[in-house]
């Protein structure tokens, strides 16, 4: 089976560097364009099943990526929602540094040890996202393709698991807006990462901007 694991397009809060977590922020005009570019890239790609986070930015990205002719196949699963940042949601990194500086530094240095204030840890995210992915991929044949549209932290914990990397190394790769990652294998326990953070449909080589809300 093949799993195309994508991230949602840019939102206004992404552009401003705000932590959005489970706040339901819609795509910006830039994000809509990125999602349409992803859709153009996937236009001739066989997709047999599709699932997204129910948050609007992911759901809309999936709809545009599938196009009108395939949009009806889209389902949603709350297990794919972004990490709950709790009290950090809506804040800039500079504001968090003033209020919760030690935890912000830990989030950057030892993210696997952090529990968000009134929110989740990365382990919490993995414990719901991996089963959601397993449910979505259940019964796929060898030549079948699943499209999954989720979020930064969700994609990272899934990719860390498939790569056999500890979540302590979560920040050692990037997940750009509407990036796609391609996983292939005979089962969930035997997946290979074929493509990682591929956003060539909207960004040239060496052109990716680093998001500030990390």
Backbone torsions as a table, in degrees:
resi	resn	phi	psi	omega
1	UNK	NA	157.9	178.2
2	UNK	-121.5	135.3	177.8
3	UNK	-122.5	117.5	172.6
4	UNK	-93.5	109.4	-178.0
5	UNK	-102.1	109.2	-175.3
6	UNK	-113.5	159.5	172.1
7	UNK	-105.2	155.6	177.4
8	UNK	-66.1	165.3	176.5
9	UNK	-76.4	174.3	-176.8
10	UNK	-66.7	143.8	173.5
11	UNK	-115.0	167.1	174.6
12	UNK	-57.7	-36.2	179.9
13	UNK	-70.5	-34.8	172.9
14	UNK	-58.2	-47.0	-177.4
15	UNK	-63.3	-33.6	-179.2
16	UNK	-84.9	-12.6	-177.8
17	UNK	83.0	27.2	179.3
18	UNK	-93.0	142.9	174.7
19	UNK	-75.3	121.2	-176.0
20	UNK	-110.0	-27.3	173.5
21	UNK	48.1	-121.1	-177.6
22	UNK	-97.2	7.5	169.3
23	UNK	-64.7	136.2	-172.1
24	UNK	-90.0	79.0	-176.8
25	UNK	-94.4	130.1	-177.9
26	UNK	-77.7	164.1	174.8
27	UNK	-64.1	147.7	169.4
28	UNK	-82.3	176.3	175.8
29	UNK	-61.6	-35.1	176.1
30	UNK	-64.5	-44.3	179.2
31	UNK	-63.0	-39.1	176.4
32	UNK	-62.1	-41.6	179.1
33	UNK	-65.3	-40.0	177.8
34	UNK	-62.7	-41.3	-179.8
35	UNK	-67.4	-37.8	176.8
36	UNK	-66.1	-36.0	177.4
37	UNK	-66.2	-38.1	175.3
38	UNK	-63.4	-41.8	178.1
39	UNK	-60.7	-40.1	177.5
40	UNK	-64.4	-39.1	179.2
41	UNK	-66.1	-33.5	-177.0
42	UNK	-94.4	2.8	-172.1
43	UNK	-56.0	-39.4	-177.9
44	UNK	-100.0	6.6	-179.2
45	UNK	-88.3	131.0	177.1
46	UNK	-66.3	124.9	175.1
47	UNK	-128.5	122.5	-175.4
48	UNK	-99.4	-20.9	-177.8
49	UNK	-155.6	150.5	-179.2
50	UNK	-146.4	139.4	177.9
51	UNK	-144.1	147.7	-179.1
52	UNK	-139.6	161.6	165.3
53	UNK	-60.1	146.1	178.9
54	UNK	-74.6	-8.9	177.4
55	UNK	-64.6	141.0	-169.9
56	UNK	-56.0	-38.3	-176.3
57	UNK	-65.7	-34.2	178.0
58	UNK	-80.8	-43.3	-179.0
59	UNK	-61.7	-43.8	-179.6
60	UNK	-67.1	-38.8	176.4
61	UNK	-60.0	-43.2	179.5
62	UNK	-63.9	-41.7	179.6
63	UNK	-60.5	-44.5	-179.4
64	UNK	-71.9	-32.5	178.4
65	UNK	-68.5	-35.6	179.8
66	UNK	-77.9	-34.8	-174.4
67	UNK	82.7	163.6	-174.4
68	UNK	-58.2	-37.5	-174.6
69	UNK	-70.0	-20.7	-177.0
70	UNK	-118.2	0.2	-173.9
71	UNK	-60.7	-28.5	-176.5
72	UNK	-66.7	-19.0	-179.1
73	UNK	-79.1	-8.9	-172.9
74	UNK	-72.9	129.6	170.2
75	UNK	-117.8	169.5	177.7
76	UNK	-127.1	156.9	178.2
77	UNK	-145.6	121.0	-179.8
78	UNK	-62.9	-17.3	176.0
79	UNK	-63.5	-17.2	-179.0
80	UNK	-96.2	6.0	179.0
81	UNK	-65.6	154.3	179.6
82	UNK	-62.5	159.8	175.4
83	UNK	-55.7	138.5	176.0
84	UNK	-79.1	110.0	179.2
85	UNK	-80.9	-6.0	175.9
86	UNK	60.2	-124.9	-176.0
87	UNK	-66.0	-13.5	179.1
88	UNK	-81.2	-17.0	-170.8
89	UNK	-64.2	133.1	-177.7
90	UNK	89.1	-5.3	-176.4
91	UNK	-99.6	151.3	171.1
92	UNK	-80.5	156.6	177.6
93	UNK	-57.7	-36.6	179.9
94	UNK	-64.3	-35.3	178.4
95	UNK	-71.9	-38.3	178.1
96	UNK	-67.2	-37.3	179.8
97	UNK	-59.1	-35.8	179.3
98	UNK	-73.4	-33.5	-172.6
99	UNK	-96.8	-31.6	-170.5
100	UNK	-147.7	49.9	-169.8
101	UNK	-61.6	-39.3	-177.9
102	UNK	-65.1	-41.5	179.9
103	UNK	-69.3	-37.4	177.5
104	UNK	-61.7	-42.4	178.5
105	UNK	-64.8	-39.4	177.2
106	UNK	-64.6	-38.0	177.8
107	UNK	-59.4	-31.7	178.9
108	UNK	-84.9	-34.3	-174.6
109	UNK	-94.7	-40.6	-177.5
110	UNK	-137.0	65.5	-172.2
111	UNK	-60.5	-28.7	-178.6
112	UNK	-67.9	-14.8	-178.5
113	UNK	-98.9	-2.3	-171.4
114	UNK	-94.3	132.5	167.3
115	UNK	-108.1	119.3	-179.2
116	UNK	-62.6	142.5	-179.8
117	UNK	-62.8	116.8	-176.0
118	UNK	62.8	26.4	-177.3
119	UNK	-137.6	-144.9	-172.6
120	UNK	-116.7	167.7	168.3
121	UNK	-104.4	169.8	176.2
122	UNK	-63.3	-34.4	178.1
123	UNK	-64.3	-39.5	175.7
124	UNK	-57.7	-43.3	-179.2
125	UNK	-63.5	-46.1	-179.7
126	UNK	-62.3	-40.2	-175.7
127	UNK	-65.2	-19.1	175.1
128	UNK	-105.2	-31.5	-175.8
129	UNK	-74.9	-40.1	-178.2
130	UNK	-65.4	-45.7	174.5
131	UNK	-61.4	-35.7	177.7
132	UNK	-62.8	-40.6	178.0
133	UNK	-66.5	-39.8	179.3
134	UNK	-63.2	-42.8	178.4
135	UNK	-63.0	-44.0	-178.0
136	UNK	-65.0	-32.0	-176.2
137	UNK	-93.4	-5.8	-176.0
138	UNK	-58.5	129.7	176.6
139	UNK	84.2	-0.2	178.1
140	UNK	-65.5	139.4	176.9
141	UNK	-82.8	174.6	-176.5
142	UNK	-59.4	-31.7	-177.0
143	UNK	-102.9	6.2	-177.0
144	UNK	-85.4	151.7	-178.2
145	UNK	-126.4	132.1	176.7
146	UNK	-109.7	130.1	171.9
147	UNK	-100.5	127.1	177.4
148	UNK	-122.9	126.2	176.8
149	UNK	-117.3	115.9	-175.5
150	UNK	-134.5	-138.0	-168.9
151	UNK	-134.9	171.1	-176.0
152	UNK	-54.1	-60.9	-176.3
153	UNK	-65.0	-37.7	178.8
154	UNK	-60.6	-50.7	179.8
155	UNK	-60.8	-40.7	-177.3
156	UNK	-64.5	-43.8	-178.8
157	UNK	-68.7	-35.8	176.1
158	UNK	-64.0	-46.7	-178.1
159	UNK	-66.1	-39.6	176.3
160	UNK	-58.0	-43.2	-179.0
161	UNK	-64.3	-47.2	-178.6
162	UNK	-64.3	-37.4	-179.4
163	UNK	-79.2	-8.8	-177.5
164	UNK	73.0	25.4	-179.2
165	UNK	-98.2	141.8	174.2
166	UNK	-67.8	149.8	179.7
167	UNK	-66.2	-12.0	173.5
168	UNK	-60.8	-23.5	-178.6
169	UNK	-100.7	24.7	-176.7
170	UNK	-53.7	-35.6	-175.2
171	UNK	-90.7	11.2	-176.8
172	UNK	-82.8	-1.5	171.5
173	UNK	-143.8	167.4	-175.9
174	UNK	-112.1	162.0	174.7
175	UNK	-135.8	97.0	-177.2
176	UNK	-76.7	163.5	174.8
177	UNK	-57.8	133.9	-176.8
178	UNK	52.8	21.8	174.0
179	UNK	-63.3	155.7	173.5
180	UNK	-123.4	144.1	173.3
181	UNK	-121.2	136.1	-179.1
182	UNK	-111.2	122.2	176.9
183	UNK	-113.3	138.4	178.1
184	UNK	-137.9	145.5	176.0
185	UNK	168.7	169.1	-178.8
186	UNK	-77.6	-17.4	-179.3
187	UNK	-158.9	170.0	179.1
188	UNK	-60.8	-29.3	-177.7
189	UNK	-85.5	-3.9	-177.4
190	UNK	-135.3	52.0	178.9
191	UNK	-93.9	143.3	170.9
192	UNK	-111.3	147.1	172.4
193	UNK	-88.5	112.8	-177.4
194	UNK	-94.2	-37.8	175.4
195	UNK	-134.8	144.1	-178.8
196	UNK	-133.2	126.9	176.6
197	UNK	50.9	50.5	-179.7
198	UNK	-91.3	106.3	179.8
199	UNK	-122.6	32.6	-177.0
200	UNK	-63.5	-17.0	-179.6
201	UNK	-71.3	-15.8	177.5
202	UNK	-138.8	-6.6	-176.3
203	UNK	-135.6	129.6	178.6
204	UNK	-70.8	162.8	176.2
205	UNK	-53.9	135.5	-178.5
206	UNK	69.3	10.8	-174.9
207	UNK	-101.2	-1.0	-173.5
208	UNK	-72.2	132.5	174.9
209	UNK	-83.3	146.9	177.6
210	UNK	-89.4	125.2	178.6
211	UNK	-70.7	145.2	-175.5
212	UNK	-86.6	-16.5	-177.5
213	UNK	-90.8	73.3	179.2
214	UNK	-127.0	NA	NA
